[in-house]
Structure formats: C-alpha cells, structure tokens
Amino acid sequence: MARILVGIDGSKRGERALAWALYEAPTTPDPSVTLLTVVSEEYAKSAGVDEATVERNAEGFLAELKRKVAAQHPAIACETRVGKGEIVSVLADVATDYDLVVLGTHHGSKIGETISGAKGLRVSISTTVPTVVVPVTWSEGEVGAGIVVGVAQDDSSDSAIEYGVQLALAKGAQLNLVSAYGVPPFLSRPAEVMGGGMHAVGEGFQTRLDKIVELLREQHEGLVVSGVAIEGASPTQVLNEYADGCEVLILGTHSRSALGRAIFGSVSHSVLMNLTVPTIIVPQP
C-alpha cells in the first residue's frame, strides 16, 4: 500500500497539494491518502478563539473534504488527522508513518509568499521519507512530460536517482538526469585567465553521468534514460530551466536531522524557493 500524507490548511496551496496527490495516487498499488491539518495554541490566540474550537472546526473541515474525495475518487482510501503543535515538527514526526508527504507552496507564483508558506520547504528536508512540494500554479490539466533528477557530485543524489527510476518505470516515462556546473559570471573570466576554464569540469561531470546512465540501462530493462551536464552560473537556474515543462523534478538531500528543520541545503532550498514544477526531495539514508 502507498500511504500518502497531505498537508491541508484551507488555502489554495493545500488544495493544489491534494489535487496532485489524488492525481498521482492511482499510479501506486492500493493508494491511501491521509489529510492532515495542524492546529496550535498560538494560532487559536491570534484568531481570538480557544484551541478546542479551532480543533473542532478543523475536524469538520477535514470530514467534509474526505466526503468529497470519497465521492470523486472511490478507489483511493482517505483518512483524516488533526495534529497539535508547531506545524513543521508535527509534520516531520507524523511523516514517519507514511511513504510520501505532499505539501503546497506559493513560491514561484506571481502572488507573494506568506511566512507560513516557507514551512513546506523546511519539512521537505527534515523528514526521513520523500516530500513533494507542489507549486500553487500546478494543474492536472497541464502536466508536463518526463522526469528530471538533479545529480550532485557526491552520494546525496543516490536515493533520488533510484526514486526517479522507479517512478519512470511505473509511469512509462523518460528519465532525464542532469548535473549543473559552473561559476558565477564575475569569476568565469579569472578562471579562464588562470588556464582553467570549465571545459574539463564539464567533461568530468558528463563522464560520471554517462556511467550512471549505462548502469541504469543494464539494471532496468525498458528504462528510457539520458544524462546531461549543463554549465551555468547557478545550479538552481540550470535545474529550474531544464525541468520547466517536465512532470516532476527530483532532488536528493542529506539534511534530515533536527538541524535541517532550520537550515536548508543550498541547492534544494533555492530550487524550492523558485519552484516551477512539483519537486520531490528524497533523503539519502
């Protein structure tokens, strides 16, 4: 059974997160979706009501949403949960009971992001299970093609690559591995003057990707996979531009400890802050 946890907060981003989860769930065996809303004493005070009232309202909201999901997607089991406490900590702790966490965000859209919206980014690198961050602009009627995995030069992408392989095989989609390399524009000229340049670096990146692609083709019959190293001043820009128009972008991370709840990995954080497509953060065990 594929157990999916969806963060619901009554906003547009929560709605889009649920829509993505319901769109993806049928591709997994015996899918189960749990709708989670987190309430806190601080929120109750700011709203001028007691915590018990907020909790009852949350339960009623989730119950109605569950009825809608059951009516529209009878093949998907749906449950609800109300958590109490700080939202990031609650989500990270509850996530251990699931196979996938799905959250929404306003980042990357034209409207301004609220402070609470950034919490989805913190959750994505503090759990031990893959976390999907869905942009509020995502639509099931405009799903892109292909699966992109950002490949780092250390082992932090290993689990992300394997996740991408399994997803590509399940969907019959093409898997595209991409590595970004380069230096900021103000350093490119000095690098050339010193006789370095980035050509040799790019060749090294591409050689590594070619070996990974060859191995994956040997291990997984029928897998359509490619790998490309792209030079750019910013890994974030390279990844977002390459992934634009794809179905999903997958990144790996080592940041899953308590410290990760406050500090992001630089590339993962930057990509999620400039989100263009649903992005899955896969922790490296």
Backbone hydrogen bonds, N-H to C=O, Kabsch-Sander energy under -0.5 kcal/mol:
donor,donor_aa,acceptor,acceptor_aa,energy
2,A,29,P,-1.4
3,R,1,M,-0.7
4,I,2,A,-0.6
4,I,32,S,-3.3
5,L,100,L,-3.1
6,V,4,I,-0.5
6,V,34,T,-3.0
7,G,102,V,-2.4
8,I,6,V,-0.5
8,I,36,L,-3.3
15,E,11,S,-1.8
16,R,12,K,-2.3
17,A,13,R,-2.0
18,L,14,G,-2.1
19,A,15,E,-2.2
20,W,16,R,-2.3
21,A,17,A,-2.2
22,L,18,L,-2.6
23,Y,19,A,-1.7
24,E,20,W,-2.3
25,A,21,A,-2.5
27,T,24,E,-2.1
28,T,25,A,-2.3
32,S,2,A,-2.7
33,V,77,A,-3.3
34,T,4,I,-3.1
35,L,79,E,-2.8
36,L,6,V,-2.8
36,L,34,T,-0.6
37,T,81,R,-2.0
39,V,83,G,-3.0
44,A,40,S,-2.0
45,K,41,E,-2.3
46,S,42,E,-2.2
47,A,43,Y,-1.7
48,G,44,A,-0.7
48,G,45,K,-0.9
49,V,44,A,-2.4
54,V,50,D,-1.7
55,E,51,E,-2.4
56,R,52,A,-2.3
57,N,53,T,-2.5
58,A,54,V,-2.3
59,E,55,E,-2.4
60,G,56,R,-2.4
61,F,57,N,-2.4
62,L,58,A,-2.5
63,A,59,E,-2.2
64,E,60,G,-1.9
65,L,61,F,-2.0
66,K,62,L,-2.6
67,R,63,A,-1.8
68,K,64,E,-1.7
69,V,65,L,-2.3
70,A,66,K,-2.5
71,A,67,R,-1.9
72,Q,68,K,-2.2
73,H,69,V,-2.9
76,I,73,H,-2.0
77,A,31,P,-1.7
77,A,75,A,-0.6
79,E,33,V,-2.4
81,R,35,L,-2.7
83,G,37,T,-2.5
85,G,39,V,-2.1
90,V,86,E,-2.6
91,L,87,I,-2.6
92,A,88,V,-2.5
93,D,89,S,-2.2
94,V,90,V,-2.9
95,A,91,L,-2.0
96,T,93,D,-0.9
97,D,94,V,-2.1
98,Y,95,A,-2.3
99,D,3,R,-2.5
100,L,3,R,-1.4
101,V,130,P,-2.1
102,V,5,L,-3.1
103,L,132,V,-2.9
105,T,134,V,-2.0
109,S,106,H,-2.2
117,G,114,T,-0.7
118,A,114,T,-0.7
118,A,115,I,-1.1
119,K,116,S,-1.5
120,G,117,G,-1.2
121,L,118,A,-0.9
122,R,118,A,-1.3
123,V,119,K,-2.4
124,S,120,G,-1.6
125,I,121,L,-0.6
125,I,122,R,-0.8
126,S,123,V,-1.7
127,T,123,V,-0.7
131,T,281,I,-2.1
132,V,101,V,-3.7
133,V,279,T,-2.7
134,V,103,L,-3.1
134,V,132,V,-0.6
136,V,105,T,-1.7
138,W,135,P,-2.1
142,E,139,S,-1.9
143,V,140,E,-0.5
144,G,246,C,-0.6
145,A,245,G,-1.8
147,I,174,Q,-2.7
148,V,248,V,-2.4
149,V,176,N,-2.6
150,G,250,I,-2.5
151,V,149,V,-0.5
151,V,178,V,-2.7
152,A,150,G,-0.6
157,S,154,D,-0.6
158,D,155,D,-1.4
161,I,157,S,-2.7
162,E,158,D,-2.0
163,Y,159,S,-2.4
164,G,160,A,-2.4
165,V,161,I,-2.4
166,Q,162,E,-2.3
167,L,163,Y,-2.2
168,A,164,G,-2.6
169,L,165,V,-2.5
170,A,166,Q,-2.1
171,K,167,L,-1.9
172,G,168,A,-1.6
173,A,168,A,-2.0
175,L,224,V,-3.0
176,N,147,I,-3.4
176,N,174,Q,-0.5
177,L,175,L,-0.5
177,L,226,S,-2.9
178,V,149,V,-2.4
179,S,228,V,-1.9
181,Y,230,I,-2.1
187,L,184,P,-2.3
188,S,184,P,-1.0
188,S,185,P,-0.6
189,R,185,P,-0.8
191,A,187,L,-1.9
192,E,188,S,-1.7
193,V,189,R,-2.4
194,M,190,P,-2.1
195,G,192,E,-1.6
196,G,191,A,-2.3
197,G,191,A,-0.8
202,G,198,M,-2.6
203,E,199,H,-2.2
204,G,200,A,-2.0
205,F,201,V,-2.3
206,Q,202,G,-2.6
207,T,203,E,-2.6
208,R,204,G,-1.9
209,L,205,F,-2.1
210,D,206,Q,-2.7
211,K,207,T,-1.8
212,I,208,R,-1.9
213,V,209,L,-2.8
214,E,210,D,-2.3
215,L,211,K,-2.1
216,L,212,I,-2.5
217,R,213,V,-2.2
218,E,214,E,-1.6
219,Q,215,L,-2.1
220,H,216,L,-2.2
221,E,219,Q,-0.5
223,L,220,H,-1.8
225,V,223,L,-0.7
226,S,175,L,-2.0
228,V,177,L,-2.3
230,I,179,S,-3.0
232,G,181,Y,-2.7
238,V,234,S,-2.3
239,L,235,P,-2.7
240,N,236,T,-2.7
241,E,237,Q,-2.4
242,Y,238,V,-2.4
243,A,239,L,-2.4
244,D,240,N,-1.1
246,C,243,A,-2.9
247,E,146,G,-2.7
248,V,146,G,-1.0
249,L,278,P,-2.3
250,I,148,V,-2.7
251,L,280,I,-3.0
253,T,282,V,-1.4
256,R,254,H,-1.5
260,G,257,S,-0.6
261,R,258,A,-1.4
262,A,259,L,-2.0
263,I,259,L,-1.9
269,H,265,G,-3.0
270,S,266,S,-2.2
271,V,267,V,-2.8
272,L,268,S,-2.4
273,M,269,H,-1.9
274,N,270,S,-0.8
274,N,271,V,-0.9
275,L,272,L,-1.0
279,T,133,V,-2.2
280,I,249,L,-3.1
281,I,131,T,-3.0
281,I,279,T,-0.5
282,V,251,L,-3.2
282,V,280,I,-0.6
284,Q,253,T,-2.8
